[in-house]
Amino acid sequence: MVAAAVAFVAVPERIGAIEFYEAAAQIIPILFLALALEARAFSPERHRSEPERRVAVVMAVSLLIAEFEVLKALAEGKAEAAQFDIVAAALAAATTAIAIPAIVGRHDPAD
């Protein structure tokens, strides 16, 4: 969440390159799937804590909002139609949410 806040504050609200949104339109669904698989969302025996569930919901919602912004820019054909800071924040948060558990591991109370 810190990565999202930093990205949201540090980047400009708008960006003039439609190519960014073309790439993001392909990356966001992959990040969404990676988060689901990393969290073992498809495993019925996986019991997640309440904070983990809340973070998963926030990540999913932020990626959906970012994808909406991306598709809005692509539909209008103008990068200025979307909010770059929202897309950048969602990308940073999702990437961090995938990278941190992969690097440091995850403690499973069932183990």
C-alpha positions as CSV (number, residue, x, y, z in Angstrom):
1,M,0.0,0.0,0.0
2,V,2.9,2.3,0.6
3,A,4.1,1.8,-3.0
4,A,0.7,2.8,-4.2
5,A,0.7,6.0,-2.1
6,V,4.2,6.9,-3.3
7,A,3.3,6.3,-6.9
8,F,0.0,8.2,-6.6
9,V,1.8,11.3,-5.2
10,A,5.0,11.1,-7.2
11,V,3.7,10.8,-10.7
12,P,1.8,13.4,-12.8
13,E,-2.0,13.1,-13.0
14,R,-1.9,12.9,-16.8
15,I,0.6,11.5,-19.3
16,G,0.7,12.1,-23.0
17,A,1.7,8.7,-24.3
18,I,-1.1,6.3,-25.4
19,E,1.5,3.6,-25.7
20,F,1.6,3.4,-21.9
21,Y,-2.1,2.6,-21.7
22,E,-1.8,0.0,-24.5
23,A,0.9,-1.8,-22.5
24,A,-1.0,-1.4,-19.2
25,A,-4.2,-2.9,-20.8
26,Q,-2.2,-6.1,-21.3
27,I,-0.3,-6.1,-18.0
28,I,-3.2,-5.4,-15.6
29,P,-5.1,-8.6,-16.3
30,I,-1.9,-10.6,-15.9
31,L,-1.2,-8.9,-12.5
32,F,-4.8,-9.7,-11.5
33,L,-4.3,-13.4,-12.3
34,A,-0.9,-13.4,-10.6
35,L,-2.3,-12.0,-7.4
36,A,-5.1,-14.6,-7.4
37,L,-2.7,-17.4,-7.9
38,E,-0.1,-16.1,-5.4
39,A,-2.8,-15.7,-2.8
40,R,-4.0,-19.3,-3.5
41,A,-7.4,-17.9,-4.0
42,F,-8.4,-21.1,-5.8
43,S,-7.4,-23.4,-2.9
44,P,-10.3,-24.2,-0.6
45,E,-8.1,-25.4,2.3
46,R,-6.2,-22.1,2.4
47,H,-7.5,-20.0,5.4
48,R,-6.5,-16.4,5.1
49,S,-6.6,-13.9,7.9
50,E,-9.0,-10.9,7.8
51,P,-6.2,-8.4,6.9
52,E,-5.1,-10.6,4.0
53,R,-8.6,-10.8,2.7
54,R,-9.0,-7.0,2.9
55,V,-5.7,-6.4,1.1
56,A,-6.8,-8.9,-1.6
57,V,-10.1,-7.0,-2.1
58,V,-8.4,-3.6,-2.2
59,M,-5.9,-4.9,-4.8
60,A,-8.7,-6.4,-6.9
61,V,-10.7,-3.2,-6.8
62,S,-7.7,-1.0,-7.5
63,L,-6.8,-3.1,-10.6
64,L,-10.3,-3.0,-11.8
65,I,-10.4,0.8,-11.5
66,A,-7.0,1.1,-13.2
67,E,-8.2,-1.2,-16.1
68,F,-11.3,1.1,-16.5
69,E,-9.0,4.1,-16.7
70,V,-6.8,2.4,-19.3
71,L,-9.8,1.3,-21.4
72,K,-11.2,4.8,-21.2
73,A,-8.0,6.2,-22.7
74,L,-7.9,3.5,-25.4
75,A,-11.5,4.0,-26.3
76,E,-11.1,7.7,-26.8
77,G,-7.7,7.4,-28.4
78,K,-6.3,10.0,-26.1
79,A,-3.9,9.5,-23.2
80,E,-5.3,12.6,-21.6
81,A,-8.7,10.9,-21.1
82,A,-7.3,8.7,-18.3
83,Q,-5.7,9.4,-14.9
84,F,-2.1,8.2,-15.1
85,D,-1.6,8.5,-11.3
86,I,-4.4,6.0,-10.6
87,V,-3.0,3.5,-13.1
88,A,0.5,3.9,-11.8
89,A,-0.6,3.5,-8.2
90,A,-2.5,0.3,-9.0
91,L,0.5,-1.2,-11.0
92,A,2.9,-0.3,-8.2
93,A,0.7,-1.8,-5.5
94,A,0.0,-5.0,-7.4
95,T,3.6,-5.5,-8.3
96,T,4.6,-5.0,-4.7
97,A,1.9,-7.4,-3.4
98,I,3.3,-10.0,-5.7
99,A,7.0,-9.4,-5.2
100,I,7.2,-9.1,-1.4
101,P,5.7,-12.6,-0.6
102,A,7.8,-14.1,-3.4
103,I,11.0,-12.7,-1.9
104,V,10.4,-13.1,1.9
105,G,8.0,-16.0,1.8
106,R,4.7,-16.2,3.5
107,H,3.9,-17.6,6.9
108,D,1.0,-20.0,6.8
109,P,-0.6,-20.5,10.3
110,A,-1.7,-24.0,9.2
111,D,2.0,-25.2,8.9
